[in-house]
Amino acid sequence: MRPRRFRHICHDPEVAFFKPQGVPMSQLEVVELSDEELEALRLKNVENLEQIAAAERMNTSQSTFQRILTSAYRKTSEALVLGKAIRIARLERPAREFECWKCKHAWREPFGTGKRGFEMACPKCGSQEIHRTDCDGHGFGNQPWGYKTKQ
């Protein structure tokens, strides 16, 4: 069996749970959507990428991307049609890696600090001209954030 690739997940949702309005959680079944499935939905339906481009962005084959996307569609359809809650399963994420454009200082920032990249500054020189180095060059503005996960 060959080793799995590191899949690139470039979106860290702030909301990890959705449920039908007016129904107590105690009465709901839960469908679990993986980070990979959410990323596949985002790339295909929000970013409007073709499957080949989306698979490349996730660092996976087109057939694997299709399997992930099909699973995501099945789960979200089940939740919507049958009135189930959706929980986004968050994997343990490594620290984010940054570099300052000005002084070239590199550092790591753990996930869960509550700080978004655009709110951060270089700890060495204080410049806000920084970029992520662990997500294929994606950075600020309209570019997605990311991390790599081995699944």
DSSP file (Angstrom, degrees, kcal/mol; ACC not computed):
  #  RESIDUE AA STRUCTURE BP1 BP2  ACC     N-H-->O    O-->H-N    N-H-->O    O-->H-N    TCO  KAPPA ALPHA  PHI   PSI    X-CA   Y-CA   Z-CA
    1    1 A M              0   0    0      0, 0.0     0, 0.0     0, 0.0     0, 0.0   0.000 360.0 360.0 360.0 129.2    0.0    0.0    0.0
    2    2 A R        -     0   0    0      1,-0.1     2,-0.1     0, 0.0     0, 0.0  -0.484 360.0 -99.8 -80.4 152.2    1.4    3.4   -1.0
    3    3 A P        -     0   0    0      0, 0.0     2,-0.1     0, 0.0    -1,-0.1  -0.379  40.2-109.0 -69.5 149.3    1.5    6.2    1.6
    4    4 A R        -     0   0    0      1,-0.1     2,-0.1    -2,-0.1     3,-0.0  -0.453  31.9-115.5 -76.2 150.0   -1.2    8.8    1.4
    5    5 A R        -     0   0    0     -2,-0.1   146,-0.9     1,-0.1     2,-0.6  -0.382  30.7-100.2 -77.1 159.9   -0.4   12.3    0.2
    6    6 A F  E     -A  150   0A   0    144,-0.2     2,-0.4   145,-0.1   144,-0.3  -0.757  40.9-144.2 -77.8 122.2   -0.6   15.4    2.4
    7    7 A R  E     -A  149   0A   0    142,-3.3   142,-2.8    -2,-0.6     2,-0.5  -0.752   9.6-129.1 -91.6 135.0   -3.9   17.0    1.3
    8    8 A H  E     -A  148   0A   0     50,-1.6     2,-0.6    -2,-0.4   140,-0.2  -0.729  22.3-173.7 -87.7 123.8   -4.0   20.8    1.3
    9    9 A I  E     +A  147   0A   0    138,-3.4   138,-2.9    -2,-0.5    27,-0.1  -0.966   4.7 178.3-116.9 112.4   -6.9   22.3    3.2
   10   10 A C        +     0   0    0     -2,-0.6   135,-0.5   136,-0.3     2,-0.4  -0.038  54.8  73.6-109.1  30.8   -7.0   26.0    2.7
   11   11 A H        -     0   0    0    133,-0.2    28,-0.1   136,-0.1   136,-0.1  -0.976  50.2-170.6-145.9 130.0  -10.0   27.0    4.7
   12   12 A D        -     0   0    0     -2,-0.4   134,-0.0   134,-0.0    78,-0.0  -0.860  24.3-146.7-119.3  93.4  -10.5   27.1    8.4
   13   13 A P        -     0   0    0      0, 0.0    -2,-0.0     0, 0.0    75,-0.0  -0.295   9.7-150.6 -66.9 142.8  -14.3   27.7    9.1
   14   14 A E  S    S+     0   0    0      1,-0.1     2,-0.5     2,-0.0     0, 0.0   0.764  86.8  58.3 -79.6 -26.0  -15.3   29.7   12.1
   15   15 A V        +     0   0    0      1,-0.1    -1,-0.1     3,-0.0     3,-0.1  -0.907  56.5 173.5-107.2 130.0  -18.5   27.8   12.4
   16   16 A A        +     0   0    0     -2,-0.5    72,-2.7     1,-0.1     2,-0.4   0.291  60.9  55.9-118.3   8.4  -18.3   24.1   12.8
   17   17 A F  E     +B   87   0B   0     70,-0.2     2,-0.4     2,-0.0    70,-0.2  -0.990  51.0 179.7-147.2 134.2  -21.9   23.1   13.5
   18   18 A F  E     +B   86   0B   0     68,-2.6    68,-3.0    -2,-0.4    -3,-0.0  -0.991  11.8 169.3-130.2 141.2  -25.2   23.6   11.6
   19   19 A K        -     0   0    0     -2,-0.4    66,-0.1    66,-0.2     2,-0.1  -0.986  42.0 -86.3-147.6 157.5  -28.6   22.5   12.7
   20   20 A P    >   -     0   0    0      0, 0.0     3,-1.2     0, 0.0     2,-0.1  -0.399  55.1-105.5 -62.3 138.9  -32.3   22.9   11.7
   21   21 A Q  T 3  S+     0   0    0      1,-0.2     0, 0.0    -2,-0.1     0, 0.0  -0.399  98.0  15.7 -67.4 138.9  -33.8   26.0   13.4
   22   22 A G  T 3  S+     0   0    0      1,-0.2    -1,-0.2    -2,-0.1     0, 0.0   0.466  96.0 110.1  82.1   2.3  -36.1   25.4   16.3
   23   23 A V    <   -     0   0    0     -3,-1.2    -1,-0.2     2,-0.0     5,-0.1  -0.948  69.8-123.1-112.5 123.3  -35.2   21.8   16.9
   24   24 A P    >   -     0   0    0      0, 0.0     3,-2.0     0, 0.0     4,-0.3  -0.329  18.6-123.5 -62.9 144.2  -33.3   21.0   20.1
   25   25 A M  G >  S+     0   0    0      1,-0.3     3,-1.8     2,-0.2    60,-0.1   0.826 109.2  67.1 -56.4 -33.2  -29.9   19.2   19.6
   26   26 A S  G 3  S+     0   0    0      1,-0.3    -1,-0.3     3,-0.0    -3,-0.0   0.714 102.4  47.3 -63.3 -18.5  -31.1   16.4   21.9
   27   27 A Q  G <  S+     0   0    0     -3,-2.0     2,-0.4     2,-0.1    -1,-0.3   0.382  99.4  89.4-101.6   2.4  -33.6   15.5   19.2
   28   28 A L    <   -     0   0    0     -3,-1.8     2,-0.3    -4,-0.3    56,-0.1  -0.791  65.1-139.6-108.1 142.9  -31.3   15.6   16.2
   29   29 A E        -     0   0    0     -2,-0.4    56,-2.7    54,-0.2     2,-0.4  -0.654  28.6-133.5 -84.6 155.3  -29.1   13.1   14.5
   30   30 A V  E     -c   85   0B   0     -2,-0.3     2,-0.5    54,-0.2    56,-0.2  -0.937  11.5-157.4-119.4 134.2  -25.7   14.4   13.4
   31   31 A V  E     -c   86   0B   0     54,-3.1    56,-2.8    -2,-0.4     2,-0.6  -0.930  19.2-141.4-104.1 130.1  -24.0   14.0   10.1
   32   32 A E  E     -c   87   0B   0     -2,-0.5     2,-0.5    54,-0.2    56,-0.2  -0.835  13.4-166.4-100.0 123.2  -20.2   14.5   10.3
   33   33 A L  E     -c   88   0B   0     54,-3.1    56,-2.6    -2,-0.6    39,-0.0  -0.922  17.8-134.6-106.6 126.2  -18.5   16.3    7.4
   34   34 A S  E  >  -c   89   0B   0     -2,-0.5     4,-2.3    54,-0.2     5,-0.2  -0.305  22.5-111.0 -76.3 163.2  -14.7   16.0    7.3
   35   35 A D  H  > S+     0   0    0     54,-0.7     4,-2.5     1,-0.2     5,-0.2   0.890 120.8  53.7 -56.5 -40.6  -12.4   19.0    6.7
   36   36 A E  H  > S+     0   0    0      2,-0.2     4,-2.3     1,-0.2    -1,-0.2   0.901 107.8  48.8 -63.3 -41.7  -11.5   17.4    3.3
   37   37 A E  H  > S+     0   0    0      2,-0.2     4,-2.1     1,-0.2    -1,-0.2   0.902 112.0  48.7 -66.4 -40.7  -15.2   17.1    2.3
   38   38 A L  H  X S+     0   0    0     -4,-2.3     4,-2.5     2,-0.2    -2,-0.2   0.911 111.4  50.2 -64.5 -41.8  -15.8   20.7    3.3
   39   39 A E  H  X S+     0   0    0     -4,-2.5     4,-2.8     2,-0.2     5,-0.2   0.893 109.0  51.7 -64.0 -39.9  -12.7   21.8    1.3
   40   40 A A  H  X S+     0   0    0     -4,-2.3     4,-2.3     2,-0.2     5,-0.3   0.920 111.1  47.6 -62.9 -43.7  -13.9   19.9   -1.7
   41   41 A L  H  X>S+     0   0    0     -4,-2.1     4,-2.8     2,-0.2     5,-0.7   0.912 113.2  49.4 -61.2 -42.9  -17.3   21.6   -1.5
   42   42 A R  I  X>S+     0   0    0     -4,-2.5     5,-2.7     3,-0.2     4,-1.6   0.940 113.2  44.7 -63.2 -48.6  -15.7   25.0   -1.2
   43   43 A L  I  <5S+     0   0    0     -4,-2.8     6,-2.5     3,-0.2    -1,-0.2   0.912 121.5  38.0 -64.2 -42.9  -13.3   24.5   -4.1
   44   44 A K  I  <5S+     0   0    0     -4,-2.3    -2,-0.2    -5,-0.2    -1,-0.2   0.918 131.2  22.9 -75.9 -44.7  -16.0   23.1   -6.4
   45   45 A N  I  <5S+     0   0    0     -4,-2.8    -3,-0.2    -5,-0.3    -2,-0.2   0.745 131.2  32.5-102.1 -27.1  -19.0   25.2   -5.5
   46   46 A V  I  <<S+     0   0    0     -4,-1.6    -3,-0.2    -5,-0.7    -4,-0.1   0.863 129.3  34.0 -96.3 -47.5  -17.7   28.4   -3.9
   47   47 A E  S   <S-     0   0    0     -5,-2.7    -4,-0.2    -6,-0.1    -3,-0.2   0.615  98.7-138.5 -80.5 -12.5  -14.4   28.9   -5.9
   48   48 A N        +     0   0    0     -6,-0.4     2,-0.2     1,-0.2    -4,-0.2   0.848  41.9 163.8  57.1  39.4  -16.1   27.4   -9.0
   49   49 A L        -     0   0    0     -6,-2.5    -1,-0.2     1,-0.1     2,-0.1  -0.580  41.7-113.3 -85.2 149.3  -13.0   25.4   -9.9
   50   50 A E     >  -     0   0    0     -2,-0.2     4,-2.7     1,-0.1     5,-0.2  -0.413  36.5-105.9 -69.7 158.8  -13.0   22.5  -12.3
   51   51 A Q  H  > S+     0   0    0      1,-0.2     4,-2.7     2,-0.2     5,-0.2   0.859 118.8  54.0 -61.1 -36.7  -12.3   19.2  -10.7
   52   52 A I  H  > S+     0   0    0      2,-0.2     4,-2.0     1,-0.2    -1,-0.2   0.948 112.9  42.8 -62.6 -47.4   -8.8   18.9  -12.1
   53   53 A A  H  > S+     0   0    0      2,-0.2     4,-2.3     1,-0.2    -2,-0.2   0.899 115.1  49.9 -65.2 -40.9   -7.8   22.3  -10.7
   54   54 A A  H  X S+     0   0    0     -4,-2.7     4,-1.8     2,-0.2    -2,-0.2   0.905 109.7  50.9 -65.2 -41.0   -9.6   21.6   -7.4
   55   55 A A  H  X>S+     0   0    0     -4,-2.7     5,-2.6    -5,-0.2     4,-0.6   0.898 110.0  50.4 -63.0 -40.5   -7.8   18.3   -7.1
   56   56 A E  H ><5S+     0   0    0     -4,-2.0     3,-1.0     1,-0.2    -2,-0.2   0.916 108.2  52.3 -63.1 -42.6   -4.5   20.0   -7.7
   57   57 A R  H 3<5S+     0   0    0     -4,-2.3    -1,-0.2     1,-0.3    -2,-0.2   0.850 113.1  44.5 -62.6 -33.8   -5.2   22.6   -5.1
   58   58 A M  H 3<5S-     0   0    0     -4,-1.8   -50,-1.6    -5,-0.1    -1,-0.3   0.503 112.3-122.8 -87.2  -3.7   -5.9   19.8   -2.6
   59   59 A N  T <<5S+     0   0    0     -3,-1.0     2,-0.3    -4,-0.6    -3,-0.2   0.930  73.5 110.5  62.6  47.7   -2.8   17.8   -3.7
   60   60 A T  S   <S-     0   0    0     -5,-2.6    -1,-0.2    -6,-0.1    -2,-0.1  -0.901  73.4 -86.7-142.1 170.2   -4.8   14.8   -4.6
   61   61 A S     >  -     0   0    0     -2,-0.3     4,-2.5     1,-0.1     5,-0.2  -0.358  36.9-115.4 -76.2 161.6   -5.8   12.9   -7.7
   62   62 A Q  H  > S+     0   0    0      1,-0.2     4,-2.4     2,-0.2     5,-0.1   0.883 116.5  52.1 -64.5 -38.3   -9.0   13.8   -9.7
   63   63 A S  H  > S+     0   0    0      2,-0.2     4,-2.0     1,-0.2    -1,-0.2   0.892 110.8  47.0 -68.1 -37.6  -10.6   10.4   -8.8
   64   64 A T  H  > S+     0   0    0      2,-0.2     4,-2.5     1,-0.2    -2,-0.2   0.909 110.9  52.3 -67.8 -41.0   -9.9   10.9   -5.1
   65   65 A F  H  X S+     0   0    0     -4,-2.5     4,-2.8     1,-0.2    -2,-0.2   0.919 108.6  51.4 -58.9 -42.8  -11.3   14.4   -5.3
   66   66 A Q  H  X S+     0   0    0     -4,-2.4     4,-2.7     1,-0.2    -1,-0.2   0.896 109.4  49.6 -62.3 -41.0  -14.4   13.1   -6.9
   67   67 A R  H  X S+     0   0    0     -4,-2.0     4,-2.1     2,-0.2    -1,-0.2   0.915 112.5  47.4 -63.8 -42.5  -14.8   10.4   -4.2
   68   68 A I  H  X S+     0   0    0     -4,-2.5     4,-2.2     2,-0.2    -2,-0.2   0.929 114.2  47.1 -63.3 -45.5  -14.4   13.1   -1.5
   69   69 A L  H  X S+     0   0    0     -4,-2.8     4,-2.7     2,-0.2    -2,-0.2   0.900 110.6  51.6 -64.2 -42.6  -16.9   15.4   -3.2
   70   70 A T  H  X S+     0   0    0     -4,-2.7     4,-2.4     1,-0.2    -1,-0.2   0.907 110.3  49.2 -61.2 -42.5  -19.5   12.7   -3.8
   71   71 A S  H  X S+     0   0    0     -4,-2.1     4,-2.4     2,-0.2    -1,-0.2   0.903 111.0  50.1 -63.0 -41.6  -19.3   11.8   -0.1
   72   72 A A  H  X S+     0   0    0     -4,-2.2     4,-2.5     2,-0.2     5,-0.3   0.913 111.0  48.6 -63.8 -43.3  -19.7   15.5    0.9
   73   73 A Y  H  X S+     0   0    0     -4,-2.7     4,-2.4     2,-0.2     5,-0.2   0.914 111.7  50.2 -62.1 -42.8  -22.8   15.8   -1.4
   74   74 A R  H  X S+     0   0    0     -4,-2.4     4,-2.3    -5,-0.2    -2,-0.2   0.934 113.4  45.0 -61.6 -46.9  -24.3   12.6    0.0
   75   75 A K  H  X S+     0   0    0     -4,-2.4     4,-2.2     2,-0.2    -2,-0.2   0.918 115.3  45.2 -66.4 -45.1  -23.8   13.8    3.6
   76   76 A T  H  X S+     0   0    0     -4,-2.5     4,-2.5     2,-0.2     5,-0.2   0.888 113.5  51.0 -68.3 -36.5  -25.1   17.3    3.1
   77   77 A S  H  X S+     0   0    0     -4,-2.4     4,-2.9    -5,-0.3     5,-0.3   0.919 109.6  50.5 -63.7 -42.9  -28.1   16.1    1.1
   78   78 A E  H  X S+     0   0    0     -4,-2.3     4,-2.4    -5,-0.2     6,-0.3   0.918 112.0  47.6 -59.9 -44.3  -29.0   13.6    3.9
   79   79 A A  H  X>S+     0   0    0     -4,-2.2     5,-2.0     2,-0.2     4,-0.8   0.920 115.9  43.3 -65.3 -43.6  -28.8   16.4    6.5
   80   80 A L  H  <5S+     0   0    0     -4,-2.5     3,-0.2     3,-0.2    -2,-0.2   0.925 119.4  41.1 -68.8 -44.9  -30.9   18.8    4.5
   81   81 A V  H  <5S+     0   0    0     -4,-2.9    -2,-0.2     1,-0.2    -3,-0.2   0.891 123.9  36.3 -72.6 -39.9  -33.5   16.3    3.3
   82   82 A L  H  <5S-     0   0    0     -4,-2.4    -1,-0.2    -5,-0.3    -2,-0.2   0.366 109.6-114.5 -98.4   5.0  -33.9   14.4    6.6
   83   83 A G  T  <5 +     0   0    0     -4,-0.8     2,-0.2    -3,-0.2   -54,-0.2   0.901  60.7 152.3  67.8  42.9  -33.4   17.4    9.0
   84   84 A K      < -     0   0    0     -5,-2.0   -54,-0.2    -6,-0.3    -1,-0.2  -0.662  45.7-110.7-101.3 159.7  -30.1   16.3   10.6
   85   85 A A  E     - c   0  30B   0    -56,-2.7   -54,-3.1    -2,-0.2     2,-0.5  -0.531  25.6-138.4 -82.1 155.7  -27.4   18.5   12.0
   86   86 A I  E     -Bc  18  31B   0    -68,-3.0   -68,-2.6   -56,-0.2     2,-0.5  -0.977  15.5-170.0-118.4 125.8  -24.0   18.8   10.3
   87   87 A R  E     -Bc  17  32B   0    -56,-2.8   -54,-3.1    -2,-0.5     2,-0.8  -0.963  16.9-141.3-114.0 130.3  -20.8   18.8   12.3
   88   88 A I  E     - c   0  33B   0    -72,-2.7     2,-0.6    -2,-0.5   -54,-0.2  -0.815  19.0-139.5 -91.3 113.8  -17.6   19.7   10.6
   89   89 A A  E     - c   0  34B   0    -56,-2.6   -54,-0.7    -2,-0.8     2,-0.5  -0.618  16.0-152.8 -76.7 116.2  -14.9   17.4   12.1
   90   90 A R        -     0   0    0     -2,-0.6     2,-0.1   -56,-0.1   -56,-0.0  -0.784   6.8-141.7 -94.1 128.4  -11.8   19.4   12.6
   91   91 A L        -     0   0    0     -2,-0.5     2,-0.5     1,-0.1    -1,-0.0  -0.444  34.9 -88.0 -80.9 159.4   -8.5   17.6   12.5
   92   92 A E        -     0   0    0     -2,-0.1    -1,-0.1     1,-0.0     0, 0.0  -0.577  53.9-151.4 -65.9 120.5   -5.7   18.3   14.8
   93   93 A R        -     0   0    0     -2,-0.5    18,-0.3     1,-0.1     3,-0.1  -0.767   5.8-128.4-102.9 141.5   -3.8   21.0   12.9
   94   94 A P        -     0   0    0      0, 0.0    17,-0.2     0, 0.0    -1,-0.1  -0.254  47.2 -74.8 -73.0 172.4   -0.1   21.8   13.0
   95   95 A A        -     0   0    0     15,-0.1     2,-0.2     1,-0.1    13,-0.0  -0.346  49.7-111.1 -66.7 149.4    1.0   25.3   13.7
   96   96 A R  E     -D  109   0C   0     13,-3.2    13,-3.0    -3,-0.1     2,-0.5  -0.575  28.9-138.2 -78.5 146.2    0.8   27.8   10.9
   97   97 A E  E     -D  108   0C   0     11,-0.2    36,-2.5    -2,-0.2    37,-0.8  -0.923  23.6-179.5-112.7 132.0    4.1   29.0    9.4
   98   98 A F  E     -DE 107 132C   0      9,-2.9     9,-1.9    -2,-0.5     2,-0.3  -0.856  12.6-164.2-126.5 159.4    4.7   32.6    8.5
   99   99 A E  E     -DE 106 131C   0     32,-2.1    32,-2.2    -2,-0.3     2,-0.4  -0.993  22.5-125.1-142.5 142.5    7.5   34.7    7.0
  100  100 A C  E  >  - E   0 130C   0      5,-2.2     4,-1.2    -2,-0.3    30,-0.2  -0.728   8.3-152.4 -86.6 130.6    8.0   38.4    7.0
  101  101 A W  T  4 S+     0   0    0     28,-3.1    -1,-0.1    -2,-0.4    29,-0.1   0.830  94.1  48.4 -67.8 -31.0    8.5   40.0    3.6
  102  102 A K  T  4 S+     0   0    0     27,-0.6    -1,-0.1     1,-0.1    28,-0.1   0.973 129.6  12.0 -77.3 -57.1   10.6   42.8    5.1
  103  103 A C  T  4 S-     0   0    0      2,-0.1    -2,-0.1    24,-0.0    -1,-0.1   0.453  91.7-126.3-105.8  -1.7   13.1   41.1    7.4
  104  104 A K     <  +     0   0    0     -4,-1.2     2,-0.2     1,-0.2    -3,-0.1   0.610  51.8 158.8  66.6  14.2   12.7   37.5    6.2
  105  105 A H        -     0   0    0     -6,-0.1    -5,-2.2     1,-0.0     2,-0.4  -0.498  25.9-155.1 -67.9 134.5   12.0   36.3    9.8
  106  106 A A  E     +D   99   0C   0     -7,-0.2     2,-0.3    -2,-0.2    -7,-0.2  -0.907  21.3 158.2-113.6 142.1   10.2   33.0    9.9
  107  107 A W  E     -D   98   0C   0     -9,-1.9    -9,-2.9    -2,-0.4     2,-0.4  -0.966  33.4-119.3-154.1 167.7    8.0   31.8   12.8
  108  108 A R  E     -D   97   0C   0     -2,-0.3   -11,-0.2   -11,-0.2   -13,-0.0  -0.907  17.6-167.8-115.1 142.0    5.2   29.4   13.7
  109  109 A E  E     -D   96   0C   0    -13,-3.0   -13,-3.2    -2,-0.4     4,-0.0  -0.991  22.9-127.2-128.7 121.0    1.8   30.4   15.1
  110  110 A P    >   -     0   0    0      0, 0.0     3,-0.7     0, 0.0   -15,-0.1  -0.315  26.3-108.5 -68.0 150.7   -0.5   27.7   16.6
  111  111 A F  T 3  S+     0   0    0    -18,-0.3   -16,-0.0     1,-0.2   -18,-0.0  -0.381  99.5  44.1 -66.9 155.3   -4.1   27.4   15.4
  112  112 A G  T 3  S+     0   0    0      3,-0.1    -1,-0.2    -2,-0.1     0, 0.0   0.594  70.3 118.5  87.0  11.2   -6.7   28.4   17.8
  113  113 A T  S <  S-     0   0    0     -3,-0.7     3,-0.1     2,-0.2    -2,-0.1   0.644  79.7-123.2 -81.9 -13.0   -5.1   31.6   19.0
  114  114 A G  S    S+     0   0    0      1,-0.3     2,-0.5     0, 0.0    -3,-0.1   0.389  74.1 121.5  86.8  -4.6   -8.0   33.7   17.7
  115  115 A K        -     0   0    0      2,-0.0    -1,-0.3     3,-0.0    -2,-0.2  -0.828  51.5-150.7 -97.3 126.9   -5.7   35.8   15.5
  116  116 A R    >   -     0   0    0     -2,-0.5     3,-1.6    -3,-0.1     4,-0.3  -0.573  30.1-109.0 -85.2 157.6   -6.3   35.8   11.8
  117  117 A G  G >  S+     0   0    0      1,-0.3     3,-1.7    -2,-0.2    13,-0.1   0.870 117.8  56.1 -56.4 -41.2   -3.3   36.4    9.5
  118  118 A F  G 3  S+     0   0    0      1,-0.3    -1,-0.3    23,-0.1    22,-0.0   0.626 104.8  54.8 -70.5 -10.6   -4.3   39.9    8.5
  119  119 A E  G <  S+     0   0    0     -3,-1.6    -1,-0.3     2,-0.0    -2,-0.2   0.430  96.7  89.7 -95.7  -1.1   -4.4   40.8   12.2
  120  120 A M    <   -     0   0    0     -3,-1.7     2,-0.3    -4,-0.3    10,-0.2  -0.513  53.9-164.6-100.1 163.2   -0.8   39.7   12.8
  121  121 A A        -     0   0    0     -2,-0.2     7,-0.2     8,-0.1     6,-0.1  -0.955  39.6 -83.9-138.9 158.5    2.6   41.4   12.6
  122  122 A C     >  -     0   0    0      5,-3.2     4,-1.8    -2,-0.3   -16,-0.0  -0.438  32.3-144.0 -62.0 128.1    6.2   40.1   12.5
  123  123 A P  T  4 S+     0   0    0      0, 0.0    -1,-0.2     0, 0.0   -16,-0.0   0.695  96.7  47.5 -69.0 -16.4    7.4   39.4   16.0
  124  124 A K  T  4 S+     0   0    0      3,-0.1    -2,-0.0   -19,-0.1     0, 0.0   0.919 132.2   7.9 -89.2 -50.8   10.9   40.6   15.1
  125  125 A C  T  4 S-     0   0    0      2,-0.1    -1,-0.0   -20,-0.0    -3,-0.0   0.548  90.7-122.8-113.1 -10.0   10.3   43.9   13.2
  126  126 A G     <  +     0   0    0     -4,-1.8     2,-0.1     1,-0.3     0, 0.0   0.463  57.7 148.9  83.3   1.0    6.6   44.6   13.7
  127  127 A S        -     0   0    0     -6,-0.1    -5,-3.2     1,-0.1    -1,-0.3  -0.382  43.7-151.5 -68.0 145.1    5.8   44.7    9.9
  128  128 A Q  S    S+     0   0    0     -7,-0.2     2,-1.7     1,-0.1    -1,-0.1   0.311  71.7 104.2 -96.5   7.2    2.4   43.5    8.8
  129  129 A E        +     0   0    0     -7,-0.0   -28,-3.1     2,-0.0   -27,-0.6  -0.604  54.4 134.4 -87.1  76.8    3.9   42.5    5.4
  130  130 A I  E     -E  100   0C   0     -2,-1.7     2,-0.3   -30,-0.2    10,-0.3  -0.810  35.1-164.4-124.1 162.8    3.8   38.8    6.2
  131  131 A H  E     -E   99   0C   0    -32,-2.2   -32,-2.1    -2,-0.3     2,-0.3  -0.992  26.7-105.4-147.6 155.2    2.7   35.7    4.4
  132  132 A R  E     -E   98   0C   0      6,-0.5   -34,-0.3    -2,-0.3     5,-0.2  -0.590  24.4-174.5 -76.6 138.2    1.9   32.0    5.0
  133  133 A T  S    S+     0   0    0    -36,-2.5     3,-0.3    -2,-0.3   -35,-0.2   0.441  74.3  66.2-110.6  -3.6    4.6   29.6    3.9
  134  134 A D  S    S+     0   0    0    -37,-0.8    -1,-0.1     1,-0.2   -36,-0.1   0.227  92.6  60.4-104.0  14.4    2.8   26.4    4.6
  135  135 A C  S >  S-     0   0    0      3,-0.2     3,-2.3   -38,-0.1    -1,-0.2  -0.291 117.4 -87.4-138.8  53.4    0.0   26.7    2.1
  136  136 A D  T 3  S-     0   0    0     -3,-0.3     3,-0.1     1,-0.3    -3,-0.1   0.818  89.4 -52.8  49.9  39.7    1.6   26.9   -1.4
  137  137 A G  T 3  S+     0   0    0      1,-0.3    -1,-0.3    -5,-0.2     2,-0.1   0.475  93.5 147.4  81.9   1.0    2.0   30.6   -1.3
  138  138 A H    <   +     0   0    0     -3,-2.3    -6,-0.5     1,-0.1    -1,-0.3  -0.431  19.8 145.4 -68.8 146.9   -1.6   31.5   -0.4
  139  139 A G        -     0   0    0      1,-0.4    -8,-0.1    -8,-0.1    -1,-0.1  -0.387  38.3 -15.0-149.6-134.0   -1.8   34.6    1.7
  140  140 A F  S >  S+     0   0    0    -10,-0.3     3,-1.1    -2,-0.1    -1,-0.4  -0.036  94.6  35.0 -82.2-176.9   -3.8   37.6    2.5
  141  141 A G  T 3  S-     0   0    0      1,-0.2   -23,-0.1     0, 0.0     0, 0.0  -0.561 129.0 -16.9  75.1-134.0   -6.6   39.4    0.6
  142  142 A N  T 3  S+     0   0    0     -2,-0.3    -1,-0.2     2,-0.1    -2,-0.1   0.402 107.7 111.3 -87.6   3.2   -8.9   37.0   -1.2
  143  143 A Q  S <  S-     0   0    0     -3,-1.1     2,-0.1     1,-0.1    -5,-0.0  -0.550  71.0-115.7 -79.2 142.7   -6.5   34.1   -1.1
  144  144 A P        -     0   0    0      0, 0.0  -133,-0.2     0, 0.0     2,-0.1  -0.419  20.6-126.6 -76.5 151.8   -7.5   31.2    1.2
  145  145 A W        -     0   0    0   -135,-0.5     2,-0.3    -2,-0.1    -6,-0.1  -0.384  37.6-179.5 -81.7 170.9   -5.5   30.2    4.2
  146  146 A G        -     0   0    0   -136,-0.1  -136,-0.3    -8,-0.1     2,-0.3  -1.000  28.4-166.9-166.8 167.5   -4.4   26.6    4.5
  147  147 A Y  E     -A    9   0A   0   -138,-2.9  -138,-3.4    -2,-0.3     2,-0.4  -0.953  29.9-115.9-150.5 164.4   -2.7   23.8    6.2
  148  148 A K  E     -A    8   0A   0     -2,-0.3     2,-0.4  -140,-0.2  -140,-0.2  -0.868  27.6-172.8-108.2 139.2   -1.7   20.3    5.1
  149  149 A T  E     -A    7   0A   0   -142,-2.8  -142,-3.3    -2,-0.4     2,-0.7  -0.990  19.8-138.3-131.8 140.1   -3.2   17.2    6.5
  150  150 A K  E      A    6   0A   0     -2,-0.4  -144,-0.2  -144,-0.3  -145,-0.1  -0.875 360.0 360.0-100.1 116.4   -2.1   13.6    6.0
  151  151 A Q              0   0    0   -146,-0.9    -1,-0.1    -2,-0.7  -145,-0.1   0.324 360.0 360.0-128.5 360.0   -5.2   11.4    5.6
